[in-house]
Amino acid sequence: MAATCDVCGKGPGFGHNISHSNRRTKRRWNPNIQRVRALVGEAGVTPKRLNVCTSCLKAGKVKR
C-alpha cells in the first residue's frame, strides 16, 4: 500500500537516523494511513475504500 493520503496527498517525509556516534543512515517517516470506507461522489452516497491519514479523519474531511 502506498503511504499517501487520498484526501490531502500527504506522503512520507525523508531524513536520517542519527546514532550516538553521529553516523547517519537513511530513514522515512510515514503518515498514519488508515483504510477507510468513505462516502464519495457529488451526492456523497457512493461508499468507496480510501487511504486517509488520521489528521484528515480527525479534521472531519472525510464523510464515513
C-alpha contacts under 8 A as a table, 3 or more apart, distances in Angstrom:
res1	aa1	res2	aa2	distance
3	A	11	G	5.84
3	A	12	P	6.43
3	A	30	N	6.25
3	A	31	P	6.67
3	A	33	I	6.64
4	T	9	G	5.80
4	T	10	K	5.45
4	T	11	G	4.46
4	T	12	P	7.21
4	T	31	P	7.41
4	T	33	I	7.27
4	T	51	N	7.23
4	T	52	V	7.82
4	T	53	C	7.86
5	C	8	C	5.79
5	C	9	G	4.75
5	C	10	K	5.24
5	C	11	G	6.74
5	C	33	I	6.64
5	C	51	N	5.51
5	C	52	V	4.75
5	C	53	C	5.43
6	D	9	G	5.66
6	D	50	L	6.35
6	D	51	N	5.54
6	D	52	V	5.77
7	V	52	V	6.34
7	V	56	C	7.32
7	V	61	K	7.70
7	V	62	V	7.91
8	C	56	C	7.42
10	K	31	P	7.14
10	K	53	C	7.68
11	G	30	N	6.86
11	G	31	P	6.46
12	P	28	R	6.29
12	P	29	W	5.42
12	P	30	N	4.45
12	P	31	P	6.04
13	G	28	R	5.57
13	G	29	W	5.01
13	G	30	N	6.55
14	F	26	K	7.61
14	F	27	R	6.13
14	F	28	R	4.46
14	F	29	W	6.27
15	G	26	K	6.01
15	G	27	R	5.61
15	G	28	R	6.11
16	H	24	R	5.61
16	H	25	T	5.27
16	H	26	K	4.54
16	H	27	R	5.29
16	H	28	R	7.74
17	N	23	R	7.94
17	N	24	R	5.53
17	N	25	T	5.23
17	N	26	K	6.21
17	N	27	R	6.15
18	I	21	S	7.89
18	I	22	N	5.41
18	I	23	R	5.57
18	I	24	R	4.75
18	I	25	T	6.80
19	S	22	N	4.94
19	S	23	R	5.30
19	S	24	R	6.66
20	H	23	R	7.46
31	P	53	C	6.43
32	N	53	C	5.34
32	N	54	T	5.88
33	I	51	N	6.06
33	I	52	V	5.40
33	I	53	C	4.31
33	I	54	T	6.41
34	Q	51	N	5.64
34	Q	52	V	5.38
34	Q	53	C	6.01
34	Q	54	T	6.86
35	R	49	R	6.48
35	R	50	L	5.64
35	R	51	N	4.62
35	R	52	V	6.31
36	V	49	R	5.48
36	V	50	L	5.35
36	V	51	N	6.31
36	V	52	V	6.68
36	V	64	R	7.65
37	R	47	P	6.22
37	R	48	K	5.44
37	R	49	R	4.40
37	R	50	L	6.32
37	R	64	R	6.35
38	A	47	P	5.42
38	A	48	K	5.44
38	A	49	R	6.13
38	A	50	L	6.67
38	A	62	V	6.55
38	A	63	K	5.73
38	A	64	R	4.39
39	L	44	G	5.23
39	L	45	V	5.42
39	L	46	T	5.27
39	L	47	P	4.43
39	L	48	K	6.23
39	L	62	V	7.72
39	L	63	K	5.63
39	L	64	R	5.73
40	V	43	A	7.60
40	V	44	G	4.83
40	V	45	V	6.23
40	V	46	T	5.21
40	V	47	P	6.07
40	V	48	K	6.47
40	V	63	K	7.82
41	G	44	G	4.84
41	G	45	V	6.62
41	G	46	T	6.12
43	A	46	T	7.89
44	G	63	K	7.94
52	V	56	C	6.66
52	V	57	L	7.03
53	C	56	C	5.55
53	C	57	L	6.63
54	T	57	L	4.87
54	T	58	K	6.02
55	S	58	K	5.08
55	S	59	A	6.06
56	C	59	A	5.03
56	C	60	G	6.20
56	C	61	K	5.37
56	C	62	V	6.87
57	L	60	G	5.24
57	L	61	K	6.18
57	L	62	V	6.03
58	K	61	K	7.82
60	G	63	K	7.08
